[in-house]
Amino acid sequence: MANEAGRQSSSVGDPRDPEELEAAGITDPATISPSTTVGPVHLTVSQIERSLDYYRAAVGLDLFERDTRRASLGAGGGELLVLVEEPGARPAVGCTGLYHFALLVPQRRDLARWLAHAGQARVPLVGLSDHFVSEAIYLSDPDGHGIEIYWDRPREVWEGQVAARMTTIPLDVNGLLGELDKTPPEPFEGLPAGTVMGHVHLKVANVASSVAFYRSGLGFALMAQLGAQAAFLSAGGYHHHLGANTWESAGAPPPPPASAALRRWTLVLPDGAERQRVVSRLAGAGYGPNRENDDEILFADPSGNVVALVAAA
């Protein structure tokens, strides 16, 4: 496996890659349903108008609903992001929380169109990476929330090779933009229908306790682990629905109240029966819910990151 220092040449000035991995091989079946997916991510922001301008114009999300201090955004009719305003909120530096959320586009051409848009609109980027399983572009919103936009290589390319092959090398920017040479590019009008929340990557205080919660409690498979620094877990053999690292947060506390931070992320189970099985497994592992209602059951992981378990409609 490549051992990258996380530096890469690009048109945006050699940014630092925010997702590096050199992992030991792992074979670990999941006990959670293989149909499990990641749903909307909820964030606190300091200025909702500024955030809406950014997520609509720069990222390309559609506004679904809006009130004075809350907004819902998505693509193609599917909700992906919920923003809640806390005036004066500051980024939670040195705390656990969100490393990035990752928007998965359907085709490589969609990623190329987004990169061309970013160049034309001068959207600042913080990384461009080829992870073997995927190609990814990284950026950061006005409150410092990390964002990844990516597409997956076909599953037959990487299935069964995640721990051995998932890595970080510089993105072939020219090759990616070459997708637009095949046919004239359409005007960029936002992220395409079919864009989903592919995964969430968390800052955690301790990798071992996080793996215990998400693997033994929730039922994810451990796909790859970088010692005490990072772990990648999933359902259904996907390369990862969840990343957890201590690169900026080893031993750190959760964000203080009213921070511009992760409020919760969502895990969508196929039905109510599967959700109850997950809840029971978490209870058996010693984890109790923080809050429960008809629509969602919220658990805090050992680092204070909150996951909402919902059943698919």
C-alpha positions in Angstrom: 0.0 0.0 0.0 1.2 3.5 -0.8 2.5 5.4 2.2 1.5 9.0 1.3 2.5 12.1 3.3 -0.8 13.6 2.2 0.7 16.3 -0.1 -0.5 16.6 -3.7 0.1 18.9 -6.6 -3.0 20.5 -8.1 -4.3 23.7 -9.6 -5.3 25.0 -6.2 -1.8 25.0 -4.7 -0.8 21.7 -3.2 -3.4 21.3 -0.4 -3.2 18.9 2.5 -5.2 15.8 2.0 -7.6 15.3 4.9 -8.1 11.5 4.6 -5.0 9.3 4.7 -4.8 5.6 5.4 -2.3 2.8 5.7 -4.1 -0.1 7.3 -3.8 -3.7 8.3 -5.9 -6.3 6.5 -9.2 -7.0 8.2 -12.0 -9.4 7.5 -15.0 -8.6 9.7 -18.6 -9.4 8.8 -21.2 -6.8 9.8 -24.3 -7.8 11.9 -26.2 -4.7 10.9 -28.5 -4.9 7.8 -26.6 -4.6 4.5 -29.3 -2.2 3.3 -28.3 0.4 5.9 -27.4 3.8 4.5 -26.3 7.2 5.8 -29.0 9.9 6.0 -28.9 13.7 6.7 -26.2 15.4 8.7 -27.3 18.2 11.1 -24.9 21.1 11.7 -24.9 24.2 13.9 -23.8 27.3 11.9 -23.2 30.8 13.0 -24.9 32.7 10.2 -27.6 30.8 8.3 -27.8 33.3 5.4 -24.0 33.0 4.8 -24.2 29.2 5.0 -27.2 29.0 2.6 -25.3 31.1 0.1 -22.3 28.8 0.4 -24.2 25.5 0.2 -26.4 26.6 -2.7 -23.9 28.5 -4.8 -20.6 26.8 -4.0 -21.6 23.2 -3.2 -24.7 23.0 -5.4 -27.4 21.9 -2.9 -31.1 22.8 -3.3 -33.0 24.6 -0.5 -36.0 22.5 0.6 -37.3 24.2 3.7 -36.5 27.3 5.6 -37.6 29.1 8.7 -35.8 31.8 10.7 -33.0 29.7 12.2 -33.3 26.3 10.4 -32.9 25.2 6.8 -33.0 21.8 5.0 -31.0 21.2 1.8 -30.5 18.3 -0.6 -30.3 17.2 -4.2 -32.9 15.6 -6.4 -35.6 15.6 -3.7 -33.5 13.8 -1.1 -32.7 15.7 2.1 -28.9 15.6 2.9 -28.2 18.5 5.2 -30.0 20.4 8.0 -28.5 23.7 9.3 -29.5 25.3 12.6 -28.3 28.8 13.4 -26.7 29.7 16.7 -25.6 33.3 16.3 -22.0 33.8 17.5 -21.2 30.1 17.4 -17.5 29.4 16.9 -15.8 26.4 15.4 -15.0 23.7 18.0 -11.3 23.5 17.6 -9.6 20.8 19.7 -12.8 18.9 20.2 -14.5 15.8 18.9 -17.2 16.1 16.3 -17.3 16.3 12.5 -14.2 15.7 10.4 -16.2 15.8 7.2 -19.5 14.6 5.7 -19.3 13.1 2.2 -21.6 13.7 -0.7 -21.5 10.8 -3.2 -22.4 11.7 -6.8 -23.5 9.0 -9.2 -20.9 9.3 -12.0 -17.3 10.3 -12.6 -18.6 12.9 -15.0 -20.7 14.5 -12.2 -17.5 14.9 -10.1 -15.7 16.4 -13.1 -18.5 18.9 -13.6 -18.4 19.9 -10.0 -14.6 20.4 -10.1 -15.0 22.6 -13.3 -17.7 24.6 -11.5 -15.4 25.0 -8.4 -12.6 26.4 -10.7 -14.9 28.8 -12.5 -16.6 30.0 -9.2 -13.2 30.0 -7.4 -14.4 27.8 -4.6 -11.5 27.2 -2.2 -10.5 23.5 -1.9 -8.5 21.8 0.8 -7.7 18.5 -0.9 -8.0 16.4 -4.1 -7.4 12.7 -3.7 -7.5 9.3 -5.3 -8.3 6.7 -2.6 -8.4 3.7 -5.0 -12.0 3.0 -4.0 -13.0 6.5 -4.9 -11.9 9.9 -6.2 -12.6 12.8 -3.8 -12.5 16.5 -3.5 -12.4 18.2 -0.1 -13.5 21.7 1.0 -14.6 23.5 4.1 -17.7 25.6 4.7 -17.6 29.1 6.3 -17.8 27.6 9.8 -15.1 25.1 9.2 -17.3 22.1 8.7 -15.4 19.6 6.5 -17.0 18.5 3.2 -16.1 15.8 0.8 -17.6 15.4 -2.7 -16.7 12.1 -4.3 -17.7 9.3 -6.7 -17.1 5.5 -6.2 -15.2 3.4 -8.6 -17.3 0.3 -9.6 -17.6 -2.1 -6.7 -16.0 -4.9 -8.6 -12.7 -2.9 -8.7 -12.3 -2.7 -4.9 -14.6 -5.3 -3.3 -12.6 -7.5 -0.9 -9.5 -5.2 -1.2 -10.5 -2.2 1.0 -7.9 -2.8 3.8 -5.2 -3.7 1.3 -5.8 -1.0 -1.3 -7.6 2.0 0.1 -5.0 4.7 0.2 -4.3 8.3 -0.7 -2.5 9.5 -3.8 -2.9 12.7 -5.7 -6.0 13.0 -7.8 -5.5 12.9 -11.6 -7.1 16.3 -12.1 -6.5 16.3 -15.9 -7.8 12.8 -16.3 -10.9 13.7 -14.3 -11.6 16.9 -16.3 -11.1 14.8 -19.4 -14.5 13.3 -18.8 -15.9 16.7 -20.0 -14.1 16.3 -23.3 -16.2 13.3 -24.4 -19.4 15.4 -24.8 -19.9 19.1 -24.3 -20.4 19.8 -20.6 -23.9 20.9 -19.4 -24.1 24.1 -17.5 -23.6 23.5 -13.8 -27.0 23.7 -12.1 -26.2 22.0 -8.8 -25.4 18.5 -7.6 -27.3 15.9 -9.7 -30.3 13.8 -8.7 -29.0 10.6 -7.2 -26.5 12.4 -4.9 -26.6 10.8 -1.5 -24.8 11.1 1.8 -22.1 8.4 1.2 -20.4 8.5 4.5 -19.5 10.5 7.6 -16.1 10.9 9.1 -15.8 11.8 12.8 -13.2 13.2 15.1 -13.1 11.0 18.1 -11.2 11.0 21.4 -10.2 7.3 21.2 -10.4 4.9 18.3 -10.7 1.7 20.4 -13.8 2.9 22.2 -15.3 4.2 19.0 -14.8 0.8 17.3 -16.4 -0.9 20.2 -19.5 1.3 19.9 -19.9 1.1 16.2 -18.8 -2.5 15.7 -19.9 -4.4 18.7 -22.9 -2.2 19.5 -24.2 -0.8 16.3 -23.1 -3.8 14.2 -20.9 -2.3 11.5 -18.0 -4.3 10.0 -14.5 -3.0 10.6 -13.1 -2.6 7.1 -9.7 -1.1 7.9 -7.8 0.4 10.9 -4.7 2.5 11.2 -3.7 1.5 14.8 -4.9 4.0 17.4 -5.2 6.7 14.8 -8.2 5.9 12.5 -10.8 3.2 11.7 -13.2 2.7 8.8 -16.5 0.8 9.3 -19.5 -0.1 7.1 -22.6 -2.1 6.4 -23.0 -4.5 3.4 -19.3 -4.6 2.5 -19.1 -0.9 1.5 -15.6 0.6 1.8 -16.9 2.8 4.6 -20.0 4.4 5.9 -18.1 5.8 8.9 -14.6 7.0 9.5 -13.3 7.8 12.9 -9.9 9.4 13.7 -7.9 11.0 16.4 -5.6 13.1 14.2 -6.9 16.4 15.7 -8.9 15.0 18.7 -7.0 12.4 20.7 -8.3 12.6 24.3 -10.4 15.7 23.4 -13.8 16.6 24.9 -17.0 17.1 23.0 -17.7 20.7 21.7 -19.0 23.1 24.2 -22.6 24.3 23.9 -23.5 26.7 21.1 -20.4 25.7 19.0 -20.5 25.5 15.2 -20.4 21.8 15.3 -22.0 18.5 14.4 -25.5 18.2 16.0 -26.1 14.6 14.8 -25.7 12.4 11.8 -28.3 9.9 10.6 -28.2 6.1 10.0 -31.2 4.8 8.0 -32.2 1.2 8.8 -34.5 -0.6 6.3 -37.4 -1.0 8.7 -38.5 -0.6 12.3 -37.7 -4.2 13.1 -34.1 -3.8 12.1 -33.8 -0.6 14.0 -35.1 -2.4 17.1 -32.5 -5.1 16.6 -29.8 -2.5 16.5 -31.2 -0.7 19.6 -31.3 -4.1 21.5 -27.7 -4.9 20.4 -26.5 -1.5 21.7 -28.3 -2.0 25.0 -26.7 -5.4 25.3 -23.3 -3.8 24.8 -24.1 -1.3 27.6 -25.2 1.7 25.5 -28.5 3.4 26.2 -30.3 6.0 24.1 -30.1 9.7 24.8 -33.5 10.5 23.4 -36.3 8.6 21.7 -39.4 9.5 19.7 -41.5 7.9 17.0 -39.2 9.1 14.2 -35.7 8.6 15.6 -33.7 7.1 18.4 -30.5 9.1 19.3 -27.4 7.6 20.8 -24.1 9.4 21.7 -20.9 7.5 21.0 -18.1 7.4 23.6 -16.7 10.7 22.1 -20.1 12.5 22.4 -20.9 12.3 18.7 -24.7 11.7 18.3 -26.2 9.3 15.7 -29.9 9.2 15.0 -31.3 5.8 14.1 -34.3 6.1 11.8 -36.4 3.5 9.9 -36.8 4.0 6.1 -40.2 5.3 5.2 
